[in-house]
Amino acid sequence: MAALLYSARLHLDDNLEQMQQGTMMRKVKSKNWKKPRYFKLQDDCMTIWYKSKKTGNAKSAFSVSDVETVREGHQSEVLQSLAEEFPPECCFTIVFHGRRGNLDLIASSAEEAQFWIKGLRRLVEVVTNMDQKEKIDQWICDWFQKADKDKDGRMNFKEVQHLLRLMNVDMNEDHAFRLFQMADKSETGTLEGEEFVLFYKALTQRDEVLKIFQNYSKDGKKLTLLEFVDFLKQEQMESIGVMGLAMELIDRYEPSETAKTRHALTIDGFLMYLCSPDGSIFNPEHRKVFQDMSQSLCHYFISSSHNTYLMEDQLRGQSSIEGYIRALKRGCRCLEVDCWDGPNGEPIVYHGHTFTSKIPFREVVSTVEKYAFQVSDYPIILSIENHCSIEQQDVIAQQLKSILGEQLLITTIDGRIPVQLPSPEELRGKIILKGKKIGCLEDSLNGQPDEEPEGEDSEEEEEAEEEILRNEAKKKEKKSKQTLSEELSDCIIYCKSVPFSSFQHSRSHYKPYEMSSFKESKAHKLIREAVALNFQTAGTEMDLYDGLFSQNGHCGYVLKPTFMRDTETYFSPDNPQSRGDSALSLVIQVISGQQLPKVPNSKEGSIVDPLVRVEIHGIPADNAKRETKYIENNGFNPQWGETLHFQVRVPELALVRFVVEDYDKASRNDFVGQYTIPLTSVKAGYRHIHLLSKDGTGITPASLFVHIRMVDLSTEID
């Protein structure tokens, strides 16, 4: 089994060979907890084991597929606290997917550290580039390794039965034994690696997919090129260049070279296509930046976070640069930095007036500089929540300039006073500060606007109200001058924070570069929409947020619909008739599920009773939930075959959330997995939905198989 996945693409280099020989390193949990562990890469090149020096017991530490990235040097709080004791070239951090804690390690030498850093990065790259079939194969291998307790590389039928229950499979024993015997090619009464994969694949034959295949195949054995074209047109609603697309998909997914040369698709190739990104519910064109990025910054939804530095609880949780790293790697473009006076003249970041831990402002800025543009090169907005003295505000400004350098925007892009905000395209690679500013932008620029903005509403207010507002502004301006550092103030260009009085006042008095922030309760009251989120808080709200920003190349900017950008167009979420020209009927047939995971911490031997709930989140009139019946004791291949109907009046603002739960008649259902997608990114036809865990990471190979149909209702809804 060791060569099962890697034989074609992975040869053992010096790094991997050294990892397989094993290395003694220090595992670090705190400044005072540093314990030696013997780490070793197993022969499968996918599993890392370690031995405790004290007990000599070996246990599986992790699979390479669990690793997100490897960071060199003192890039964690723990390793930073040991910076004087251990050099950075001996230190590295293994970061895992999801909410699992990081693993901090210290090698005996820089050379040993590099063996592991380079080797792990190579293995992670291979796993990342696996296609869906390879990921499923690897998932099977991981389970085999977990169940093979004596590590002899083989399993008898009793062990296989136990493993199937661990994998959420509740199967007829006679049927399972017949498949076991068929897979036992060596006739030893046990299954070795490749034999187990053969057994598992016989177990997972997809009858519902075979039925669809045979509906379009004349001989029931293959789809000819024209038959596949018919399927793509009639079911998948493909309409442009379908012949070329069909040939491309056959070439990409058909495993049989004979069939491929004849431009035909076997059932194996058909299933591989359906399980691939091309067969996903998510439109592959939307996985790259496809929207117009040349419009004013205010014409985009911007992925933003609140209290970015927190990892957990807002009162007692840990403040960590990891919060910034994870937010940036998830495409967040607006980060909050809560700044307070720190010791020795160094500003610190934490949630003020709470018991949360503190981190130096300098570390936050260094982290932002390193990770700002790894996922997206569109602009970053740093929202500076300033609670510092003038002296430490000066330090903030100096550190921002020295660390960020030319990335920090400290003047308008053309040296002129803006008539409107620049576009994400114009601000590529730039970091913009949001915060309070002394006076106007005009005070720090000699340029003049190309034209004066029209103030059509300025004469609508009473003179008395104008006088009151002017006096209030003067008082606030005077107070600001006393509490704001001029050096930091001069760094605020396109995002000056101003108080909010009313929308009418804002339209009349504020300039394009001035903006207001709202706490969530006030925002709900004003516009009935949710605002920025804590990226560390998993749940429905974060699912919806991730779903919204999963489109447009995950770049952190999503262009608002035309009716929200056009000042001449009236739109109210409470008046759906105003957008009746785009209404549609959404019909979702929930067909089946595949390899749904067990609920964490569930009783041994328990099997899920899955149901599927489909939710529409959009304007109030579009919000809806429908769910299937539950299937008893089948997390392996549940079949629902149920059709759910929805009417969506404003599809441009709608998100579709698929939720799988474990039904419990005695208490609340348990969460199994979910997937959220903008309705405008949904592909019609037979599609697989690859489920995500509660924290937004993939749970391969868990999926739903659905059929999607969308019908224009604009002529039917008043």
Residue pairs with C-beta under 8 A, 6 or more apart in sequence:
1 44
1 141
1 144
1 153
1 192
1 193
1 194
1 196
1 197
2 43
2 44
2 45
2 193
4 137
4 141
4 193
4 194
4 197
5 46
5 130
5 134
5 137
5 138
5 141
6 45
6 126
9 126
10 45
10 126
12 20
12 45
13 119
13 122
14 115
15 114
15 115
15 116
15 118
15 119
15 122
16 41
16 45
16 119
16 122
16 123
18 112
18 115
18 119
19 39
19 40
19 41
19 115
19 116
19 119
19 120
20 40
20 41
20 42
20 43
21 40
22 38
22 39
22 40
22 41
23 38
23 39
23 40
23 107
23 108
23 112
23 115
23 116
24 36
24 37
24 38
24 39
24 53
24 108
25 36
25 37
25 39
25 105
25 106
25 107
25 108
25 112
25 116
26 34
26 35
26 36
26 37
26 105
26 106
27 34
27 35
27 36
27 37
27 50
27 103
27 104
27 105
28 34
28 78
28 79
28 82
28 104
28 105
28 106
29 78
29 104
30 78
30 81
31 78
31 81
31 82
34 82
34 106
35 52
35 53
36 53
37 50
37 51
37 52
37 53
38 50
38 51
38 53
39 48
39 49
39 50
39 61
39 105
39 116
40 48
40 49
40 50
40 51
41 47
41 48
41 119
42 48
42 49
42 145
44 141
44 145
45 64
45 123
46 63
46 64
46 65
46 123
46 127
46 138
46 141
46 142
46 145
47 60
47 62
47 63
47 64
47 142
47 145
48 60
48 61
48 62
48 63
48 64
49 58
49 59
49 60
49 61
50 58
50 59
50 61
51 57
51 58
60 145
60 146
61 103
62 94
62 96
62 103
63 142
63 145
64 120
64 123
64 124
64 127
65 127
65 135
65 138
65 139
65 142
66 96
66 97
66 100
67 94
67 95
67 96
67 97
67 120
67 123
67 124
67 127
68 95
68 96
68 97
68 124
69 95
69 121
69 124
70 92
70 93
70 94
70 95
70 116
70 117
70 120
70 121
70 124
71 92
71 93
71 95
72 88
72 89
72 91
72 92
72 113
72 117
73 79
73 88
73 89
73 91
73 92
74 80
74 82
74 83
74 88
74 91
75 93
76 93
76 102
76 104
76 322
77 320
77 321
77 322
77 359
78 104
79 86
79 91
79 93
79 104
79 106
80 363
82 91
82 106
86 106
87 110
89 110
89 113
90 106
90 107
90 108
90 109
90 110
90 112
90 113
91 104
91 105
91 106
91 107
91 113
92 104
92 105
92 107
92 113
92 116
92 117
93 102
93 103
93 104
93 105
94 102
94 103
94 105
94 120
95 102
96 102
96 103
97 697
97 698
98 693
98 695
98 696
98 697
99 538
99 695
102 322
105 113
105 116
107 113
107 116
127 138
130 138
131 272
131 276
132 272
132 275
132 276
132 277
132 700
132 701
133 272
133 275
135 700
135 701
136 275
136 700
136 701
137 197
139 595
139 700
139 701
140 196
140 197
140 200
141 193
141 197
143 163
143 166
143 167
144 155
144 163
144 193
144 196
146 163
146 166
147 155
147 159
147 162
147 163
147 166
148 154
148 155
148 159
153 192
153 193
154 188
154 190
154 191
154 192
155 163
155 190
155 191
155 196
156 189
156 190
157 176
157 177
157 180
157 189
160 176
160 180
160 191
160 196
160 199
161 173
161 176
164 171
164 176
164 203
165 605
165 607
166 598
167 595
167 636
168 595
168 596
168 597
168 598
168 607
168 608
168 635
168 636
169 203
169 607
169 635
169 636
170 607
170 633
170 634
170 635
170 636
171 203
171 636
176 203
179 199
179 202
179 203
180 191
180 199
182 199
182 202
183 191
183 195
183 196
183 198
183 199
183 202
184 190
184 191
184 195
185 195
185 198
186 192
186 195
191 199
204 594
204 595
204 636
204 637
206 271
206 592
206 594
206 637
208 591
208 592
208 639
208 705
209 267
209 270
209 271
209 274
209 705
210 267
212 235
212 686
213 220
213 223
213 267
213 270
214 220
216 223
216 227
216 228
216 230
216 231
217 223
217 227
218 224
218 227
221 266
221 267
222 259
222 264
222 265
222 266
223 231
223 264
223 265
223 270
224 263
224 264
225 243
225 246
225 247
225 250
225 263
225 264
228 246
228 249
228 250
228 265
229 242
229 243
229 246
232 238
232 242
232 245
232 246
233 239
233 242
235 685
235 686
235 707
236 683
236 684
236 685
236 686
237 683
237 684
237 685
238 245
247 263
249 265
249 273
249 278
250 259
250 260
250 263
250 264
250 265
250 269
251 260
252 273
252 276
252 278
253 265
253 269
253 272
253 273
253 276
253 278
254 260
254 264
254 265
254 266
254 268
254 269
254 272
255 266
255 268
255 269
255 272
256 266
256 268
256 269
259 265
259 266
259 269
265 273
273 279
274 686
274 687
274 688
274 705
275 688
275 703
277 284
277 287
278 284
279 686
279 687
279 688
280 683
280 687
280 688
280 689
280 690
281 675
281 677
281 682
281 683
281 687
281 688
281 689
281 706
281 708
282 550
282 677
282 681
282 682
282 683
283 681
283 682
283 683
286 551
286 552
286 553
286 678
286 681
287 553
287 554
288 553
289 552
289 553
289 555
290 552
290 553
291 552
291 557
291 558
291 559
292 559
293 378
293 423
293 424
293 425
293 557
293 559
294 423
294 425
294 426
295 423
295 559
295 565
296 420
296 421
296 422
296 423
296 512
297 379
297 421
297 422
297 423
297 424
297 427
297 494
298 420
298 421
298 512
299 559
299 560
299 565
300 424
300 557
300 558
300 559
300 560
301 548
301 549
301 557
301 558
301 559
301 560
302 333
302 334
302 381
302 556
302 557
303 330
303 331
303 332
303 333
303 334
303 545
303 549
303 556
303 557
304 332
304 333
304 334
304 335
304 381
304 531
304 532
304 533
305 327
305 332
305 334
305 335
305 336
305 532
305 533
305 534
305 535
306 336
306 531
306 532
306 533
306 534
307 314
307 336
307 338
307 351
307 534
308 323
308 324
308 327
308 332
308 335
308 336
308 337
308 535
309 319
309 320
309 321
309 323
309 324
309 336
309 337
309 338
309 349
309 350
309 351
309 359
309 364
310 317
310 318
310 319
310 320
310 323
310 351
310 356
310 534
310 536
311 317
311 318
311 319
311 320
311 322
311 323
311 536
312 318
312 536
313 356
314 351
314 354
314 356
314 534
315 351
315 354
315 355
315 356
316 354
316 355
316 356
317 356
317 536
318 356
318 357
319 349
319 350
319 351
319 356
319 357
319 358
319 359
320 357
320 359
321 359
321 363
321 364
321 367
323 535
323 536
324 335
324 364
324 367
324 368
324 371
325 367
325 371
326 535
326 536
327 335
327 535
328 335
328 368
328 371
328 372
328 374
328 375
328 380
329 371
329 374
329 375
330 375
330 535
330 546
330 696
331 375
331 376
331 549
331 554
331 555
331 556
332 535
332 556
333 376
333 378
333 379
333 380
333 381
333 556
333 557
334 380
334 381
334 383
334 434
334 532
335 368
335 380
335 381
335 382
335 383
336 383
336 385
336 532
337 349
337 361
337 364
337 382
337 383
337 384
337 385
338 349
338 350
338 351
338 352
338 385
338 387
339 347
339 348
339 349
339 361
339 384
339 385
339 386
339 387
339 388
339 392
339 396
340 347
340 348
340 349
340 350
340 352
340 358
340 387
340 388
341 347
341 348
341 387
341 388
341 389
341 392
342 348
342 358
342 360
342 361
342 392
345 391
345 392
345 395
346 360
346 361
346 362
346 392
346 395
347 360
347 361
347 388
347 392
347 393
347 395
347 396
347 399
348 358
348 359
348 360
348 361
349 358
349 359
349 360
349 361
349 364
350 356
350 357
350 358
350 359
352 387
361 395
361 396
361 399
362 399
362 403
365 399
365 400
365 403
365 404
366 403
368 380
368 382
368 404
368 431
369 403
369 404
369 407
372 380
372 407
372 431
373 380
373 429
375 554
375 555
375 556
376 553
376 554
376 555
376 556
376 557
377 428
377 429
378 424
378 425
378 427
378 428
378 555
378 556
378 557
379 409
379 424
379 427
379 428
379 429
379 430
379 431
379 432
380 430
380 431
380 432
381 431
381 432
381 433
381 434
381 495
382 431
382 432
382 433
382 434
383 434
383 435
383 495
383 517
384 396
384 433
384 434
384 435
384 488
385 435
386 393
386 396
386 435
386 436
386 484
386 488
388 396
390 483
390 484
390 485
393 484
393 485
393 487
393 488
394 485
394 487
394 488
396 485
396 488
397 485
397 487
397 488
397 490
397 491
398 487
400 408
400 433
400 491
401 408
401 410
401 491
404 431
407 429
407 430
407 431
408 430
408 431
408 433
408 491
409 427
409 430
409 431
409 432
409 433
409 493
409 494
410 490
410 491
410 493
411 445
411 493
412 418
412 422
412 441
412 445
412 447
412 493
412 494
413 422
413 426
413 427
414 447
415 445
415 447
416 445
416 447
416 448
416 449
416 450
417 441
417 442
417 445
417 447
417 448
417 449
418 441
418 449
418 494
418 512
418 513
419 449
419 450
419 451
419 453
419 512
420 512
421 494
421 512
421 513
422 494
424 555
424 557
432 493
432 494
432 495
433 491
433 492
433 493
433 495
434 492
434 495
434 496
434 497
434 515
435 488
435 492
435 495
435 496
435 497
436 480
436 484
436 489
436 492
436 496
436 497
437 484
437 489
437 492
437 496
437 497
438 477
438 480
438 481
438 484
438 486
438 489
439 477
439 489
440 511
441 493
441 496
441 511
441 513
444 490
453 511
453 512
455 508
457 504
457 507
457 508
458 508
458 509
460 504
460 508
461 504
461 505
461 508
469 501
469 505
469 509
476 499
493 513
494 513
495 513
495 515
496 513
496 514
496 515
497 514
497 515
497 516
497 517
498 510
498 514
498 515
498 516
499 516
500 506
500 516
500 518
503 526
506 516
518 526
518 531
520 530
520 531
523 529
523 530
523 531
524 530
528 573
528 574
528 620
529 573
530 541
533 541
533 542
533 545
535 542
538 694
538 695
538 696
539 694
540 657
542 696
543 657
543 674
543 676
543 692
543 696
544 617
544 655
544 657
544 676
546 676
546 696
547 655
547 657
547 676
547 677
547 678
548 558
548 655
548 678
549 556
549 558
550 676
550 677
550 678
550 681
551 558
551 678
551 680
551 681
552 558
552 559
559 565
561 652
561 653
562 569
563 569
563 571
563 578
563 579
563 652
564 571
570 578
571 578
571 579
572 578
573 619
573 620
573 650
573 653
574 619
574 620
576 583
576 619
576 621
576 622
576 649
576 650
577 717
577 718
579 649
579 650
579 652
580 649
580 714
580 717
580 718
581 714
582 649
582 650
582 651
582 652
582 714
583 647
583 648
583 649
583 650
583 651
583 712
583 713
583 714
583 716
583 717
584 647
584 648
584 651
584 710
584 711
584 712
584 713
584 714
585 645
585 646
585 647
585 648
585 710
585 711
585 713
586 616
586 645
586 646
586 647
586 648
586 656
586 679
586 708
586 709
586 710
587 643
587 644
587 645
587 646
587 708
587 709
587 710
587 711
588 614
588 643
588 644
588 646
588 706
588 707
588 708
588 709
589 641
589 642
589 643
589 644
589 706
589 707
589 708
589 709
590 612
590 614
590 628
590 640
590 641
590 642
590 643
590 644
590 704
590 706
591 639
591 640
591 641
591 686
591 704
591 705
591 706
591 707
592 637
592 638
592 639
592 640
592 641
592 704
592 705
593 610
593 612
593 635
593 637
593 638
593 640
593 660
593 702
593 703
593 704
593 705
594 636
594 637
594 701
594 702
594 703
594 704
594 705
595 635
595 636
595 637
595 701
595 702
595 703
596 608
596 610
596 635
596 636
596 638
596 660
596 672
596 673
596 691
596 702
597 635
597 672
597 673
597 699
597 702
598 606
598 607
598 608
598 635
599 606
599 608
599 662
599 670
599 671
599 672
602 608
602 662
602 670
607 633
607 634
607 635
608 633
608 634
608 635
608 662
608 670
608 672
609 630
609 631
609 632
609 633
609 634
609 662
609 663
609 664
610 630
610 631
610 634
610 635
610 638
610 660
610 661
610 662
610 663
610 672
611 627
611 628
611 629
611 630
611 631
611 660
611 661
611 663
611 669
612 627
612 628
612 640
612 658
612 659
612 660
612 704
613 625
613 626
613 627
613 628
613 658
613 659
613 661
614 625
614 626
614 627
614 644
614 646
614 656
614 657
614 658
614 659
615 624
615 625
615 656
615 657
615 658
615 659
616 622
616 623
616 624
616 625
616 646
616 648
616 654
616 655
616 656
616 657
616 679
617 623
617 654
617 655
617 656
617 657
618 648
618 650
618 651
618 653
618 654
618 655
618 679
619 649
619 650
619 653
619 654
621 649
622 647
622 648
622 649
622 650
622 653
622 654
624 646
626 644
626 645
626 646
627 644
628 640
628 642
628 644
629 640
629 642
630 663
631 638
631 639
631 640
635 672
647 713
647 717
648 654
648 679
649 717
651 679
651 680
652 680
654 678
654 679
654 680
655 676
655 677
655 678
655 679
656 676
656 677
656 678
656 679
656 682
657 674
657 675
657 676
658 674
658 675
658 676
658 689
658 691
658 704
658 706
659 671
659 673
659 674
660 672
660 673
660 674
660 691
660 702
660 704
661 669
661 670
661 671
661 672
662 669
662 670
662 671
662 672
663 669
664 670
671 694
672 691
672 702
673 691
673 692
673 693
673 699
673 702
674 691
674 692
674 694
675 689
675 690
675 691
675 692
675 704
682 708
682 710
683 708
684 708
684 709
684 710
685 707
685 708
686 705
686 706
686 707
687 705
687 706
687 707
687 708
688 703
688 704
688 705
688 706
689 703
689 704
689 705
689 706
690 698
690 700
690 702
690 703
691 698
691 699
691 702
691 703
691 704
692 698
692 699
693 699
